[in-house]
């Protein structure tokens, strides 16, 4: 069997596995509340808060979509012309053309170029969020976060680039098989290490002091058989007035994380509702599901890149002879950018169904739909949500059910 045949077969098997898992594990059949009930749910919110949320998101959308398009255009300009290859080649000259310099320095320069051109859009978003009172950061804090994110990206990018191009040199014919396994392994590893290595770069996490709320949250998890290592408070108020909570990690790294803004803004019973939703993700193994789909998708992406690397016309446009050489990193990133954009609506559809299932879990676990609805109203008002976004924006970019859907689900649960 030739390497190309093997890659094609592996790609087919991986795509089939993703489809089977998505069909069987994602709750596609879960009913969505009717539009009439959703509209009734919206009517329970203050009109001024609904309008303010809509104005905010209408203001943010042009910048968000502009950033998406400019970033994609930059990736294509570098990847589908010889420009990206020349940048990598120049970076390699620092050490006499060594492949490590080309892969590491050249790859990071190309990767950061796409982020640099979108900085004006990110700055505009920060201006808007400050104007609406959602951001509490000054520009010094904003730039500090930018530096932290760049540092994390550089470390992760260096590991991926050196690993990928190291494998292509060690196994020039079958590199796709090793790289696919490595990409899947990195996705799994990241799920474990994110809460303990990456998240603390951006926030301070302190154990929640002994209190009735802490005991209630731990008892809620224990009652449903969900092992949780700790309950932590994140200092979200250093950046935002938005409220949230989440359950992070797998196995021994799993912990409940509550924003300090949520503790300040919401009564304990609503905090319990937010955490109950997050425990629903743990109970249904949604992190495991997402990690599995992500790992399979990463492996499939490597196989697809290998097969596309045999397209001579594409290589000529990029000015490289082989996508497995470091000079081809810009083409590699361009392919990833296009694939990510095309996959976004499907990924968001999966996410919305999983989030809706977690809502249903929270309602069943607490049996308190009135407080669940009150919590959703508080989240919408405090976070300035677009409670009922345009349909096209919802289908393409929404990763969660709308506030209208979530309150409507609580209303229907109360009726039942």
C-alpha positions as CSV (number, residue, x, y, z in Angstrom):
1,X,0.0,0.0,0.0
2,X,1.3,3.4,-1.0
3,X,1.5,6.3,1.5
4,X,-1.2,8.2,-0.4
5,X,-3.5,5.2,-0.4
6,X,-3.0,4.8,3.3
7,X,-3.7,8.4,4.0
8,X,-6.9,8.3,1.9
9,X,-8.1,5.3,3.7
10,X,-7.2,6.8,7.1
11,X,-9.0,10.0,6.2
12,X,-12.1,8.0,5.2
13,X,-12.1,6.0,8.5
14,X,-11.6,9.1,10.6
15,X,-14.3,11.1,8.9
16,X,-16.7,8.1,9.3
17,X,-15.8,7.8,13.0
18,X,-16.5,11.6,13.5
19,X,-19.9,11.3,11.8
20,X,-20.8,8.1,13.8
21,X,-19.9,9.7,17.1
22,X,-21.6,13.0,16.2
23,X,-24.8,11.2,15.2
24,X,-24.9,8.9,18.2
25,X,-23.5,11.1,21.0
26,X,-24.9,14.5,20.1
27,X,-28.6,15.0,21.2
28,X,-29.9,16.1,17.8
29,X,-33.5,14.9,18.6
30,X,-33.8,17.2,21.6
31,X,-36.8,19.5,21.0
32,X,-36.3,23.2,20.7
33,X,-39.0,25.5,22.2
34,X,-41.4,27.0,19.6
35,X,-41.0,30.5,18.4
36,X,-44.2,31.5,20.3
37,X,-42.8,30.3,23.6
38,X,-39.4,32.0,22.8
39,X,-41.2,35.3,22.2
40,X,-43.1,34.9,25.4
41,X,-39.7,34.3,27.1
42,X,-38.3,37.5,25.6
43,X,-41.3,39.5,27.0
44,X,-40.2,38.5,30.5
45,X,-37.0,40.6,30.1
46,X,-36.8,44.4,30.5
47,X,-37.2,46.0,27.1
48,X,-34.4,48.5,27.7
49,X,-32.0,45.6,28.5
50,X,-33.0,43.7,25.4
51,X,-32.5,46.8,23.2
52,X,-29.1,47.6,24.8
53,X,-27.9,44.0,24.2
54,X,-29.0,44.2,20.6
55,X,-27.3,47.5,20.1
56,X,-24.1,46.2,21.5
57,X,-24.0,43.1,19.3
58,X,-25.0,45.1,16.2
59,X,-22.0,47.4,16.9
60,X,-19.6,44.4,17.5
61,X,-20.6,42.3,14.5
62,X,-19.0,44.4,11.7
63,X,-15.7,44.3,13.5
64,X,-15.9,40.6,14.4
65,X,-16.7,39.6,10.8
66,X,-14.1,42.1,9.5
67,X,-11.5,40.5,11.7
68,X,-12.5,37.0,10.4
69,X,-12.3,38.1,6.8
70,X,-9.0,40.1,7.1
71,X,-7.4,37.2,9.0
72,X,-8.5,34.7,6.3
73,X,-7.3,37.1,3.6
74,X,-3.9,37.4,5.3
75,X,-3.5,33.6,5.6
76,X,-4.4,33.1,1.9
77,X,-2.1,35.9,0.8
78,X,0.8,34.3,2.6
79,X,-0.1,30.7,1.8
80,X,-1.2,30.9,-1.8
81,X,1.6,33.1,-3.0
82,X,5.4,32.7,-2.6
83,X,5.4,35.4,0.0
84,X,5.0,33.0,2.9
85,X,7.8,30.8,1.7
86,X,10.1,33.7,1.3
87,X,9.4,34.9,4.9
88,X,10.3,31.4,6.2
89,X,13.4,31.3,4.0
90,X,14.6,34.7,5.4
91,X,14.0,33.5,9.0
92,X,16.1,30.4,8.3
93,X,19.1,32.4,7.0
94,X,19.7,33.6,10.6
95,X,21.2,30.1,11.3
96,X,22.5,29.4,7.8
97,X,19.3,27.9,6.5
98,X,18.8,25.3,9.3
99,X,15.4,23.6,9.1
100,X,14.8,24.3,12.9
101,X,15.1,28.0,12.3
102,X,12.8,27.9,9.3
103,X,10.2,25.8,11.1
104,X,10.3,27.6,14.4
105,X,11.1,31.3,13.5
106,X,9.5,31.3,10.1
107,X,6.4,29.4,11.2
108,X,5.8,31.7,14.2
109,X,6.3,34.8,12.1
110,X,3.8,33.6,9.5
111,X,1.3,32.6,12.3
112,X,1.6,35.9,14.1
113,X,1.3,37.9,10.9
114,X,-2.4,36.9,10.7
115,X,-3.0,38.0,14.2
116,X,-1.2,41.3,13.8
117,X,-3.4,42.4,10.9
118,X,-6.5,41.8,13.0
119,X,-5.3,43.8,16.0
120,X,-7.2,47.0,15.0
121,X,-10.4,45.0,15.1
122,X,-9.5,43.6,18.6
123,X,-8.7,47.1,19.8
124,X,-12.1,48.4,18.4
125,X,-13.9,45.6,20.3
126,X,-12.2,46.6,23.5
127,X,-13.3,50.2,23.0
128,X,-16.9,49.2,22.4
129,X,-16.9,46.9,25.5
130,X,-15.5,49.6,27.7
131,X,-18.1,52.0,26.3
132,X,-20.9,49.6,27.3
133,X,-19.3,48.9,30.7
134,X,-18.6,45.2,30.1
135,X,-14.8,45.6,30.2
136,X,-13.0,46.8,33.3
137,X,-9.5,46.7,31.8
138,X,-7.4,49.8,31.0
139,X,-5.2,49.7,27.9
140,X,-2.2,48.5,30.0
141,X,-4.1,45.4,31.1
142,X,-5.4,44.8,27.6
143,X,-1.9,44.9,26.2
144,X,-0.6,42.6,29.0
145,X,-3.3,40.1,28.1
146,X,-2.2,40.4,24.5
147,X,1.3,39.6,25.5
148,X,0.2,36.6,27.6
149,X,-1.8,35.2,24.8
150,X,1.1,35.7,22.4
151,X,3.4,33.8,24.8
152,X,1.0,30.9,25.1
153,X,0.6,30.8,21.3
154,X,4.3,30.9,20.8
155,X,4.9,27.9,23.2
156,X,2.1,25.8,21.8
157,X,3.1,26.8,18.2
158,X,6.7,25.9,18.8
159,X,5.8,22.5,20.1
160,X,3.5,21.8,17.2
161,X,5.9,23.1,14.5
162,X,9.0,21.4,15.8
163,X,7.1,18.1,16.3
164,X,5.5,18.3,12.8
165,X,8.6,19.1,10.9
166,X,10.7,16.8,13.0
167,X,8.4,13.9,12.0
168,X,8.4,14.9,8.3
169,X,12.3,14.6,8.4
170,X,12.4,11.3,10.3
171,X,9.6,9.6,8.2
172,X,9.5,11.4,4.8
173,X,7.1,8.9,3.2
174,X,4.8,8.1,6.1
175,X,5.0,11.3,8.1
176,X,1.2,11.8,7.9
177,X,0.6,8.7,10.1
178,X,2.9,9.8,12.8
179,X,1.8,13.5,12.6
180,X,-1.9,12.5,12.7
181,X,-1.2,10.5,15.9
182,X,0.8,13.3,17.4
183,X,-1.9,15.9,16.6
184,X,-4.6,13.8,18.2
185,X,-2.4,13.3,21.3
186,X,-1.7,17.0,21.6
187,X,-5.5,17.7,21.7
188,X,-6.0,15.1,24.5
189,X,-3.0,16.4,26.4
190,X,-4.2,20.0,26.2
191,X,-7.6,19.0,27.7
192,X,-5.8,17.8,30.8
193,X,-3.2,20.6,31.2
194,X,-5.3,23.6,30.2
195,X,-6.8,24.1,33.7
196,X,-3.5,23.7,35.5
197,X,-1.0,25.3,33.1
198,X,-2.8,27.7,30.7
199,X,-5.8,29.1,32.6
200,X,-3.6,30.4,35.5
201,X,-1.6,32.5,33.0
202,X,-4.7,34.7,32.6
203,X,-6.5,34.5,35.9
204,X,-5.8,33.9,39.6
205,X,-7.8,31.0,41.1
206,X,-8.3,30.8,44.8
207,X,-10.2,28.1,46.7
208,X,-13.7,29.1,47.6
209,X,-13.8,29.6,51.4
210,X,-15.8,27.2,53.5
211,X,-19.4,28.3,53.2
212,X,-22.9,26.9,52.7
213,X,-22.6,27.6,49.0
214,X,-19.3,25.7,48.7
215,X,-20.8,22.7,50.5
216,X,-23.9,22.9,48.4
217,X,-21.9,22.9,45.1
218,X,-19.8,19.9,46.2
219,X,-22.9,18.1,47.5
220,X,-24.6,18.7,44.1
221,X,-21.7,17.1,42.3
222,X,-21.4,14.2,44.8
223,X,-25.1,13.5,44.6
224,X,-24.9,12.9,40.9
225,X,-21.7,11.0,41.1
226,X,-19.4,13.6,39.5
227,X,-15.9,13.7,41.1
228,X,-14.7,17.3,41.5
229,X,-11.3,18.1,43.0
230,X,-12.1,21.6,44.2
231,X,-14.3,24.8,43.9
232,X,-12.3,27.8,42.8
233,X,-13.0,31.5,42.4
234,X,-11.6,33.2,39.3
235,X,-10.7,36.9,39.5
236,X,-12.7,37.7,36.4
237,X,-13.5,41.2,37.7
238,X,-10.0,42.4,36.7
239,X,-11.3,42.2,33.1
240,X,-15.0,42.2,32.9
241,X,-18.3,42.7,34.6
242,X,-19.8,39.7,32.9
243,X,-20.8,36.7,35.0
244,X,-20.2,33.0,34.4
245,X,-19.0,29.7,35.9
246,X,-17.6,26.5,34.4
247,X,-16.3,23.0,35.1
248,X,-12.8,22.5,33.7
249,X,-10.5,19.6,33.3
250,X,-10.7,15.8,33.1
251,X,-10.3,13.2,35.8
252,X,-7.9,14.5,38.6
253,X,-7.8,18.0,37.1
254,X,-11.6,18.6,37.2
255,X,-12.7,21.6,39.2
256,X,-15.7,23.9,39.5
257,X,-14.7,27.5,38.7
258,X,-17.0,30.4,39.6
259,X,-16.4,34.0,38.5
260,X,-16.1,36.5,41.4
261,X,-18.5,38.7,39.4
262,X,-21.1,36.0,39.6
263,X,-20.7,35.7,43.4
264,X,-21.1,39.4,43.7
265,X,-24.1,39.8,41.3
266,X,-26.3,36.7,41.9
267,X,-27.9,35.0,45.0
268,X,-26.6,31.6,45.9
269,X,-29.5,29.7,44.4
270,X,-28.7,31.2,41.0
271,X,-25.1,30.3,41.3
272,X,-26.2,26.8,42.0
273,X,-28.2,26.8,38.7
274,X,-25.1,28.0,36.7
275,X,-23.0,25.3,38.3
276,X,-25.7,22.6,37.7
277,X,-25.5,23.4,34.0
278,X,-21.8,23.0,34.0
279,X,-22.0,19.7,36.0
280,X,-24.3,18.5,33.2
281,X,-21.4,18.7,30.9
282,X,-19.3,16.6,33.2
283,X,-22.1,14.1,33.8
284,X,-22.7,13.6,30.1
285,X,-18.9,13.5,29.5
286,X,-19.1,16.5,27.1
287,X,-15.5,17.4,27.6
288,X,-14.5,13.8,26.7
289,X,-16.8,14.0,23.7
290,X,-15.4,17.3,22.6
291,X,-11.8,16.1,23.1
292,X,-12.5,12.9,21.1
293,X,-14.1,14.8,18.2
294,X,-11.2,17.3,18.3
295,X,-8.6,14.6,18.4
296,X,-10.2,12.8,15.5
297,X,-10.6,16.0,13.6
298,X,-7.0,17.0,14.1
299,X,-5.8,13.6,12.8
300,X,-8.2,13.8,9.8
301,X,-6.8,17.3,9.1
302,X,-3.3,16.0,8.9
303,X,-4.3,13.3,6.5
304,X,-6.2,15.9,4.4
305,X,-3.1,18.2,4.4
306,X,-0.9,15.3,3.2
307,X,-3.3,14.5,0.3
308,X,-3.6,18.2,-0.7
309,X,0.2,18.4,-0.6
310,X,0.2,16.2,-3.7
311,X,-1.7,18.9,-5.7
312,X,1.1,20.3,-7.8
313,X,-1.0,23.4,-8.8
314,X,-1.4,24.4,-5.1
315,X,2.3,23.9,-4.5
316,X,3.2,26.1,-7.4
317,X,1.0,28.9,-6.2
318,X,2.8,28.7,-2.8
319,X,6.2,28.6,-4.3
320,X,7.2,25.3,-2.6
321,X,8.0,21.8,-3.8
322,X,6.6,19.9,-0.8
323,X,4.1,20.9,1.9
324,X,6.2,18.8,4.3
325,X,9.1,21.3,4.1
326,X,9.2,24.2,6.5
327,X,8.9,26.7,3.6
328,X,5.4,25.3,3.2
329,X,4.2,26.3,6.6
330,X,2.2,29.3,5.2
331,X,0.3,27.0,2.9
332,X,-0.3,24.6,5.8
333,X,-1.8,27.5,7.9
334,X,-3.9,28.7,5.0
335,X,-5.4,25.3,4.5
336,X,-6.1,25.2,8.3
337,X,-7.7,28.7,8.2
338,X,-10.1,27.7,5.4
339,X,-11.0,24.4,7.0
340,X,-11.7,26.1,10.3
341,X,-14.0,28.6,8.7
342,X,-15.9,26.0,6.8
343,X,-16.2,23.7,9.9
344,X,-17.4,26.6,12.2
345,X,-21.2,26.3,11.5
346,X,-21.2,22.6,12.1
347,X,-19.1,22.9,15.2
348,X,-21.4,25.5,16.6
349,X,-24.5,23.4,15.8
350,X,-23.0,20.5,17.8
351,X,-22.1,22.9,20.6
352,X,-25.7,24.3,20.8
353,X,-27.2,20.9,21.1
354,X,-24.8,19.9,23.8
355,X,-25.4,23.2,25.7
356,X,-29.2,22.6,25.4
357,X,-28.7,19.1,26.9
358,X,-26.8,20.6,29.8
359,X,-29.6,23.1,30.4
360,X,-32.1,20.2,30.5
361,X,-29.8,18.4,33.0
362,X,-29.7,21.4,35.3
363,X,-33.5,21.7,35.2
364,X,-33.9,18.0,36.1
365,X,-31.1,18.1,38.8
366,X,-32.4,21.1,40.6
367,X,-36.1,20.9,39.8
368,X,-36.3,24.7,40.0
369,X,-37.3,26.1,36.6
370,X,-38.2,29.5,38.1
371,X,-34.7,30.1,39.5
372,X,-33.2,28.7,36.3
373,X,-35.2,31.3,34.3
374,X,-34.2,34.0,36.7
375,X,-30.6,33.1,36.4
376,X,-30.8,33.2,32.6
377,X,-32.4,36.7,32.8
378,X,-29.6,37.9,35.1
379,X,-26.9,36.5,32.7
380,X,-28.6,38.2,29.8
381,X,-28.9,41.6,31.5
382,X,-25.5,41.5,33.1
383,X,-23.6,40.2,30.0
384,X,-25.6,42.3,27.6
385,X,-26.6,39.3,25.5
386,X,-28.4,39.5,22.2
387,X,-31.3,37.5,23.6
388,X,-32.9,36.6,20.2
389,X,-30.2,37.2,17.5
390,X,-30.8,37.2,13.7
391,X,-31.3,33.7,12.4
392,X,-28.2,33.8,10.1
393,X,-25.9,35.0,12.9
394,X,-27.3,32.3,15.2
395,X,-26.8,29.5,12.7
396,X,-23.3,30.6,11.7
397,X,-21.7,31.8,14.9
398,X,-23.8,31.0,18.0
399,X,-22.2,28.3,20.2
400,X,-25.0,28.4,22.8
401,X,-28.8,28.4,22.6
402,X,-30.2,31.9,22.7
403,X,-31.4,33.4,25.9
404,X,-34.9,33.2,24.4
405,X,-34.5,29.5,23.9
406,X,-33.1,28.9,27.4
407,X,-35.8,30.8,29.3
408,X,-38.5,29.1,27.0
409,X,-37.0,25.7,27.9
410,X,-37.5,26.5,31.6
411,X,-41.1,27.7,31.0
412,X,-41.9,24.4,29.2
413,X,-40.2,22.4,31.9
414,X,-42.4,24.2,34.5
415,X,-45.5,23.4,32.6
416,X,-44.6,19.7,32.5
